[in-house]
Structure formats: structure tokens, C-alpha cells
Amino acid sequence: MQTPKVFISYSHDNEKHRDWVYRLACRLVESGVEVVLDQWDIQLGSNILAFMEKGLTNSDRVLVVCTDNYNKKSNEGLGGVGYEKNILTAELFSGQDTIKFIPCVRGVTTRAKTPVCLGGRAYIDFTDDAGFEATLKQLLHELFGVPLKPKPALGKSPFAVPEEDALPSIHGESSTVFFSNRFSDSFPGVRGIHWFRDPYEAVKRLKLFFRAPFVFQESIPIWWWRSGDMHIDHFEVLSPDTVLLDHQELIVEELAAVNAGAYYQSFLYIKTKPSQPTGFYDPSSVPAQVEHLGYAREEFGLFRGRTVSRAEYDDGSAVIDGEVVNINRESQLRVRYVTPYNLLIAPLDSPINNNRFDRQRNEMLNAVLKGEASLETLVGAILQLPKRSRT
């Protein structure tokens, strides 16, 4: 399966949306999409219109991030001026269907969710930050050309769970209280920052922390945080120093349990060792990933103990021992980090869950990973974040 290449167009005069676009771009790159983004690819003094034209011509898809400000600018006069006007009208002038514009709506308050020149197009709505990962998955299926699973039959809920396998209830307990209780049980007596630099001991503590149940009918309270954010619904010990966190294979190097403030501010920090590359990817792509993300990763499938490429995993079939084998029902998606990597584990309602902190968080994690900053510096920044409140 060919790697899709996308060009992202957005309004530049809103820092909040700019940070969100950066997050979206990072998650796309992590998922195997080649992204053209001005924050990364344009140099000072470059011709913006020439950059835009090249991006449009050489990209398979164009993601147009539609916000109130973007739509207003684009609807003024004959569709806005300068960069936005050219982006949104390029397809009309080209007369070609080779470039497909995908409106990505974010926080639009008007009835019309897209600019006039994109009116009538089906759009994808990223307004709900809590549903970011599910919406991203939908977008990735579109970009890779892999259809989503068929809809269930009428009258049958896609989320129906057999009664004997029903999830327990969290009984109204908040994610921060649940996390704090698990933290106290798994890391008793910890105040401040406590390091576990023996990987075997670190994995033992993680196994205790992630004992069942930690997924509930009403919510999944524990999340991981890096350049992508996601709830954790699966934990498994693969070896004395390696764990499976959802799809992520993590060779644990060290673990820090942080309880330096109020109960709702506690979190876990994990640093991992590089994994052996799968051999499916060109190693020359590693430096570019490290430059953009701070680390490099590979996605692949696991079928009966054998690795298959991400493209084969998506297709549901693989060539094994010279034969085409259907792997759709048994294959598992895996992510492997081929450079050092670090991440945070915290409750859903942690102050870390703050989109204004996303970029700073990632920059600080990268600095800690490279030894240019201490974990204490990151902890200090997190303790300054406001407490999340539910309305």
C-alpha cells in the first residue's frame, strides 16, 4: 500500500488552532502518513504561494482545517485573499479530481461548517477533543483507502457486550480519584519523584498498577500522553522488561512515580529502550522522524508470532512462506519504537490534558529524553497547570 501524502491548510492567526494542527500532523506522521506542513517544511524567505502550489501538486490529499476564522476569511469577497483563496479554489481551476480536499471542521459555531467554496462536501468533525482518536481513525481509513467495518444489522448495537463479559461500573468515581487510589496501592509511600531504574521492578509495579479492572462501562480513566493522547484499555507483560500498552511494545528502561502535588496531579513517567527494527521500513527515514517527533517508530502487524507489514495488516492478507494467507481475524496491530522514547501515564482529567500544554509537554519530553532537561523541570511545569473542571 502506497504511503499517502497530505498537505494541511489552516488559518495562521489563532495559536490554539495552530497547536492543534501541529498535534494532528504529528499523529498522522506516527500513523505512517507523509505530511506537508508549513511549520515544518517552509523556510524563512520562501515564496508562500509557490510552496502552496507545490504542496497541492505533489500531495494525494489536502486537509482543510475549517474554523470560524478560516471560513470567514474564505467567504469574504471572491473567497478570501492570498493563501486561503488559492488553497480553496485551486481544485476548481485545475479541473482535475486527482487532489481530493477533505474539510476538517474544528469548533465552527455557524450553521455552515465549511466555506462556500467547499460547500456540499462531506466533512469530518474534529471539534470534540475527547473523541480525537476515534475521528483520527476515521480519517486514516480515508487516507489509506481502507473501508471501515460494515455497519451492524438494524436493531443491534455495535457496542453490545455479552452479559457474561459486561464491564464493571466505576460507580461515579472520577478518573483522578481512581488513578490516585491505584497509585497509592502500587507505589505506597511515594512523595515527590521516586525512580525505579531496575526495569524488572518497574514492570512489576506497572503490572500491579494495571491490574483488572481499569476499563469500565462509563469510562476508561487511565490515558497515555505524548505527541498523541489515547486511553489505555489493554496492558500485558511480554517479558520481564517489556510490556504491551494497547498496541505499543515498550522495552522499559526506567520508571518514575510522581506524587509531587495534589492527588489529581500524580502521574507516571516511562523511558524506553530502542526495539529491534522490523525490517519493513527504510532506516533512512529515522532521522526525519526524530527531527519532527523526537523519536522514531514503526507500525506492523503480528500474526501467529510473525511480523507482517502495516500494509499487509491493513489489507488483511500477507505473503507467508510464499503463500497468500488471510490474516484478518488473527492479526494484531503493533507499534515498535526504534529509538529511545518516553511518555506519561495520567488520568483523563489530569491537568496534563490541556491542549495549550501539548506542544510544551512534547518539547519538554524531548528535552528530557536527550538529557537536556530534568524530569523535575517537567514536573514543575505540570504543577503550574490549572485543575480541570467538569461542567
N, C-alpha and C positions, 0 to 999 in steps of 0.2 A: 504494500500500500504506500503510495507516494505521500511524502510529508507535506501537509498543506501549509501554504504561506499566506499570512493575513496582514493587511495594512489597517491600522487603527486611526480613525479620525475622531477628534473631540475638541471641545472648547477649552481654550488655554487660560481663561481668566478666572477660574474657580479652583483654588488649591485643593479643596475637598475632593472634587471630581478628578482632578489631576492625580491625586494619590490613589484613588480607586482604580483609575485606568492603569496605573503602574502595577497595582496588585493583580488586575485581570491579565495584563501582559505576562507577568511572572508565572501565573498559574497555567497560562496557555503554553509557555515555553516548557514548563515542567511536564506538561502532558504531551510533549512531542510536536508542538506546532511551532513553525518558524514565524516570528513576529517582527514586523517593521514598525518601529515606534520612534517618534522624533526625539523623545527623551534619551534614547539610546543611540540612534543612528544619524542624526543630523548634527553637523559641526557648525560652530560659530562662523558666520560669514557666508554660509551656504545659501543658495537660492532656494527658498521655500517652495515656490511653485514647481521648480524642476524636481525637487525632492518628492513632492506630491505626485507629479506625473510619473516619475519612475516607480514609485511605490504602487500606484494604481496599475501600471502596465505589467509589472512583474509579480503581482500578487494574485492568488487564486480567489481570495475573498476580501472584502472591505467591511470592517466593523465600524458602523457609525454610532457613536455614543450620543444618544439623544437626551438632552437635558432641557430644562426650561430656557436657559440662556442660549443654548445651541439652536433650539428651534426658533426662538425669537430672532436671532441673527439671520438665520437661514431664510426666514419668511419675509424679511424686510426687502422692499423693492422687488428686484427680479431674482430673489433667492439669496440675498445676503451679499457680501462683498468679499473679495480676496480668497483666502484659503478655503473657508467654508463653502463659498459659492462654487468654486471649482471642484471641490470634492463631491458635492451633491449633484452636480449637473454633468460630470464627466461621462457617466454612462449614457446619458441622453445624447450627447454629442458624438460619442463613439459609435453608436448604432450597433454595438455588439453585446452579446449576452455572456461573454467569457468571464467577465468580472461580476460577481454577484454581491450586491450590497445587502448587508444584514443590519437592520436597525436594532441597536441595543438600548432599550429605554431605561433611564435611571432617574427616578424621583420627579417625573413630569407631573405637574399639577393641573394642566389644562386637559380638556376633553380629548383633543387631538394629541396623540402621543408622539407623533413624528412630524418633521417639517413637511410643508406642502409638496415639495418635490419627491418625497418618499411616501406620500400618501397612498394608501391602498396596499402597501407592502406588509406582509406578515412580519411582526417584530418579536423580539424576545425581551422579557421584562426582568431587569436586574435590581428593581427598587428594593426588594426585601433582602437586606443583608443576611438575615438568618437563613434564607434559602439560597445563598450564593452558590454553594457546591452543587445543589440539585440543578440549578439553572445552568451552571457551567457545564455539567454533564450533558444537558440537552444541546448546548451549543457545540460541544466537542463531537457529539454524534453527527451534527450537521456538517461540521468542518471535515470530518473524516469520511463522510458519506456512509456511515453505518446506521441503519434504521434502528430506532428504539424497539423494545419488545412490543408485540401486539397488545392492543388493549384487551382487558379481560372481558369475559362474556357479561352481557347485561345482567344486573342484579347480584353480581359477585364482586365484592370489594377486593382490589389488588393488594390491600394491606391485611386481609383476613388471616388470622393465625389460628391453627387448630387449638381447641380448648386446652388440650394437654400440654401444648407448647406456649401457652399465653405468657406474656411478660408480666413480671410483678409490677405493682404500683409503687411510686415513690412517696405516695401519701402527702403530697403538697410540700415536701421538703425542697428547699431551694438548692440550686446546684452548688452554691458556695458553702452552705452548711454540710451538704453531702460530702463535698470534696474535703472540707476541714476535718470531718469525722474520720474519713478514710486516711487522711494524712496523719492524724493523731494515732490511729491504730497501727499504721505501717512504719511511722517514724517517731515513736514515742520519745518525749523529752527534747525534741529538736527545737531550738530557738535560734533565730538568726539564720546562718547558712551552714549546713552540715554536708561535707563531701563524703561520697562513697567511691573511692578510687580503685577499689578491687571490683572488677567487672562482675565476678561471680556473686559477690554480696549485693551489688547494685541490682542485678537481675532478680535475686531472691526478694529484695524489697519491692521491686516492681510487680512481681508475681503476687505478693501479699496485697499490694495496693489495688491491683486489678482483679481481685477475687470476685466471683459472681455473688450477687448481681451488680452490674454497673450500667446496665441498659434497662430502661423502664418503659411502661406503656405511654407515659405522658412526656418523657424527655430522655435525652442522652446527656447527662450532666458534665461528663469529662471530655475536654477538647484538647487537640494539639495545635500549636501555634508556630508558624514560621513564615515563609513568603506565601504560604497557603494556610488556611484555617479549616479545620474539619473536626467533627465529633468523632469520638473513638467508640466503636461498637464491637471491636474484636481485639483480644490480646492473647498471645500464645508464646510460650518459651520454646524456641527451636533448638537451642543448645545452651550450655552453662553461661555463655556470654552473649547470646544472640536472642532477640525477641522479634516477634511479628506484631506490629502495631497497625491494625487494619491491613493495608497492603504493603506497608513499609517493613523491609528487613533491616534491622538495626543491630550492628555489632557494637555493643555498649563499651565505651572506654571509661567513662566516669559519669556519676550522677550526683547532683546537688539537690538536697531538700531544703527549700527556702521558706522559713516562717519568721519573717523579719518585721511584720506589722500586725494588722488586724487579721482575724480569721479569714476574711474574704480576699486577702492579698497573698495567701500562700500559693506556691506553685512548685513544680519540679523542673529542673534543667538537666538535659541529657546531651552528652557529647558522644559521637560515634566514631569508630574507625572505618577506613575505606573498605568496601567489599570488593571481591574479585569481579572484574567486568564480565558481562555475559558473552561478549564477542560479537554481538549483533550490531554494534554501533561503531562508527568511525571514531577512534580515540582523539582525532584532531579537533573534535567538537567540544572536548572537555574544557580547554582554556576559555572558550566563549561563554560556556555555562557558568564557570567560576567567576568570570568578569561581571556577568549580569546578575547572578543569584548569590554568589559566594560559595557555591558548591556545585557538584555535577551529579546527576542521577540518571538511571536507566529504567525504563519500564519494559516488562516482559511478561510472558505467561508461564505458569508452572503446570505441567501435565504429567501425572504419574511419576513425579520426581525428576522430570526432564524439563529443561528450559526451552521455550519456544519464543519466537519474536513477538513484539507487540502487534505487528500487522497480522500474524497468524492467529494470535489470541482474538483480535477483533473480528477476523474472518470466520472463526470457529472451526478452522481446519488447519492442519500442519503436515508438512512432509517429514515423516519419521522413518528412518531406515529405508528410504527410497519409496515409501508408500504414503499416499494421502490419507490422513486419519482424521475423523471427526472428533474434535476435542471440546466441542461447545459445552457439553454438560459437566465435564470434569475439570476443565482448566481453571486456574485461579490467577487473577491479576497480581503482579508483584512489582515493587519498586525497590531498587537497589542503589545505594549511594557509593560512588566510586572515588570520592574524595572525602576528607573529614566533613562532618555535618553536625549541626546541633539544633535543638528545638526545645520548646517549652510545653509543659503539660499543666493545664489550669482549668478551673471550672468555666462553664459557659458564661456566667455572669461575673467573671473576674474583671477587674479594671483593665487587664490586658486586652480584652475585647473592646477595642476603641480604634475606629478606623483612622483617627487622627494620629494614632501612635504607631500604625502599621509600618510606615517607612522607617521611622526612628528605631522601632524594635528590630527590624531586619538589619539595618545598618549596625546597630549595637551588637547583635548576634554575630554578624560577620566579623566585627572587630574583636569580639571575644574569641571567636574561632581562630583568628590569625594571631592571637596573643597581643593585640594592640590595645586591648581594654580588659578590665577585670569583670567578673560576674558581679562584684559589688557595685560597679558603676551602673550596670543594667538594673540591679535591684533597687538602687536609689531612684532611678527614673520611674520604675513601676510604682514605687511607694508614693510618688507625687501625682499619680493619675487619680482622677475622681472616681468615687464609688459609683457603680452602675445602679440605676434605679429603674424599676419596672412601673410602667403607667397602666 
